[in-house]
Amino acid sequence: MIPSDVKATLSFSDGSPNMDLPLYKGTIGPDVIDIRKLYAQTGKFTYDPGFLSTASCNSTITYIDGDKGELLYRGYPIEQLATSCDYLETCYLLLYGELPNPAQKEEFVARVTNHTMVNEQMQFFLRGFRRDAHPMAVMTGLVGAMSAFYHDSTDINNPEHREIAAIRLIAKMPTLVAMAYKYTVGQPYIYPKNDLSYAGNFMRMMFATPCEDYKPNDVLVRAMDRIFILHADHEQNASTSTVRLCGSSGTNPFAAIAAGVACLWGPAHGGANEAALNMLEDIQRNGGVAKIGEFIKQVKDKNSGVKLMGFGHRVYKNYDPRAKLMRETCHEVLDELGLHNDPMFKLAMELEKIALEDEYFVARKLYPNVDFYSGIVQRAIGIPVPLFTAIFSLARTVGWIAQLNEMIGDPEYKIGRPRQLFVGSTARNVKPIGER
Ligand code: CMC
C-alpha cells in the first residue's frame, strides 16, 4: 500500500474534534481511506452493509475495473489468458504470482496429477447422502470432509500444509464433482486417468462408464477449460470473502474452502448459472421468444420478485468480459455439436438483445454476466443443470486458496470481526414466566 499525500478529514457537526485519516493508493483502482483508528479515536464505527464502499483487504491477485469491463489476473487480461493459457497455467499464476515457464508447468502439472485420486473411503462417506441430494449440498459435505481424510495438511499456519492442501484441493475437486454426479445417476465412479488434461480427465470421469470409454473432443475440452479459467478468481466476491473470514479464525484450509462452496451456492452468486438456465427453460416452456416481452415486464415489476438471472453485477457496470468470452465459446460448442439452431441459445440471444435496449436495464447498467452463457455451454456439453454450480466451485477453488494464502501471509492479517449498529432493546429485566 502506497501512502498518499492527500489526507481525508472527518468533521462532526456536534463540535467533536476533527480526525485526519490517511489515504493509501493501490497500483490501479480507487484509493482507500484508512479508518482502522476511527473507533479508538472517536468511539464510532463506519456503517456499510453489503460492503458497498469497503475494501476488506489489500490484494495483489485479481483486479476488476467494473466501468471498463476489465478483469486482470495478476495483471494479465482475462482475454489473453483465456486464449493463450490453459487452466493449470492459470492456477499456477494465481497461486504463485507469475505464469510458469515450461519446466515449472511440467512440474506443477505432475504434482497436481499425482493427487487426482481421492481416499477410497470417501465413496462410503458419499453413500450417506440421498441419491437426489443437490450436488452443492454434497460438495459442501465432501470438501468439508477432506479435513477428516487428509489430517496431515490441516495446519493453516504451516506453509507446507497449505501448499499440499492447495494441490490436493485443485487435484481432487474434479474427481469429487464427477463422483457426486455419478452417485446421483447411479453409475459407478470412474477413476481419474492421469495421461489426460485437467479438463479432459474431468469430462471422462463425468461421461465414461465401465462399459464405454469417453473420447475427449478437443473443442468441448477447450470449452470446459475456458469455463474453468473464467471462473478461477474474481477478487473479494461473497464466497472469497467467506473463505477469508472463515480462514481468519485459523481453521483448516479444507473447512475454509467448504465455507466458500456453501456461499457460492446462492442464486445471487454462483447459483445464478443454474437459475439462469432454469429461467430460460421456463420461458421456453411458456411460449419461447414470443413471451420475452411478458417476462421482461415481470422482471421490471418490483412486486413480482422475478429477476433476469445472469444479468447484473455488483462491480461490472459494463459488459462482463467473461460473458463476452463465454458467448464466443457458446458459438464454438454449438457449431461443433451441430446445435447452432438450439432454441435455448436463440432465446438467450433474443432476451439479451431486448434487455440491452430496454430503458430499465440501460438506466441501471445491467449487462449479461458470465452465468448468462455458461449454462448454455454446459448444457450443450451434456452437463446436467444442477451440476453447474458445482463446476463453478471446482474452478473457483484455486482463487479461494490463493486469496486465503495471501491473507495468512499478510502481516496485517487479523481475525475478521465486523461490528454492528445495535438497534434492539436496551437492557431489561427477565420477568418470572407467570408474569409475561
Ligand atoms: N434483474 C432485474 N433487476 C435487477 C437485476 C436483475 N438481474 N439485477 C439488479 N437489478 C436491479 C435491482 O432491482 C436494483 O433496482 P432499483 O435500483 O430500482 O432498486 C438495481 O438493479 C441495482 O441492483 P442491486 O440489487 O442493488 O445490485 P447488487 O449489486 O446488490 O446485486 C446482483 C448484484 C448480481 C446480486 C444482482 O444483479 C442479481 O441478483 N443478478 C441476478 C443474479 C446473477 O446473475 N448473479 C450472478 C452474478 S455474476 C457471477 C458471480 O460472480 O457469482
Boltz pocket constraint, residues with backbone or C-beta under 6 A from the ligand:
constraints:
  - pocket:
      binder: B
      contacts: [[A, 234], [A, 237], [A, 267], [A, 268], [A, 269], [A, 270], [A, 271], [A, 272], [A, 299], [A, 306], [A, 307], [A, 308], [A, 309], [A, 310], [A, 311], [A, 312], [A, 313], [A, 314], [A, 315], [A, 364], [A, 366], [A, 369], [A, 370], [A, 371]]
      max_distance: 6.0
